[in-house]
Amino acid sequence: VHARGGKIVMQIAHGSSQSQEHPETARILGPSPVKDLNTRIIPQEMNYDDIAAVVKLFVSAAVRVKKAGFDGVQLHCAHGYLLSRFISPFYNRRLDEFGGTMKNQVRIIEAILMSIKAILGDDYPVWIKMNSVDELPKGCENGLTVDQFVKMGKILAKKGIDCFEVSGLGWNNHDQFKERAYYLEGARALAFEIDKDVILTGGMREYDMMKKIDQNQGVHFFGFSRPLIKDPYFIKKLEAEA
């Protein structure tokens, strides 16, 4: 990547009940013992020692990321992984300092962020990929809302998160052929509230659509996955349309 003049950021995550290896034998952690709607796994509620251990794991991972030569690190706080469970009022039922309020729900992320910055320095970029909504099935109440996401995003921006990639829990339930810009509402709302870069991901396909978002919605960066898998020359084609 560097030889071609690019930059690269490593994403780090804790699988929890969403993708923990060997679930039949592993001690699977979560903010609260709430059944995962996808895997049906009920995690064990994390105690303070568990939380401290997870913070240390993220920090040690970030140190390895920088040592490996990556230009930054991204905390995965989306798609059902552990950190996204803390920001979801549906999955986080805690009443201590790690739940119950938006400030408490991001406390574990804040601890990870501050610890990484303390070791790697304020100049080393720390990004976050974050759910903007939970998109829970019908009958499930108290899922994460855009308004709650924006308020938590503002807290994390003030604490030093350098860039936000905006996604959602139900990213794979959208119709990739008919739907576009799944999470524009959340990305736009956050972009107008913080002085940090915001990346919109999910359903990004056509140049004209992205140009309109760039010009009118306050969001100037876009993330891709399926388009690059389908066509390695996707970016070249976007450039040709510009």
Summary of the structure (lengths in Angstrom):
residues: 242
radius of gyration: 17.9
end to end distance: 23.7
largest distance: 53.3
contacts: 748
relative contact order: 0.11
helix: 40%
strand: 14%
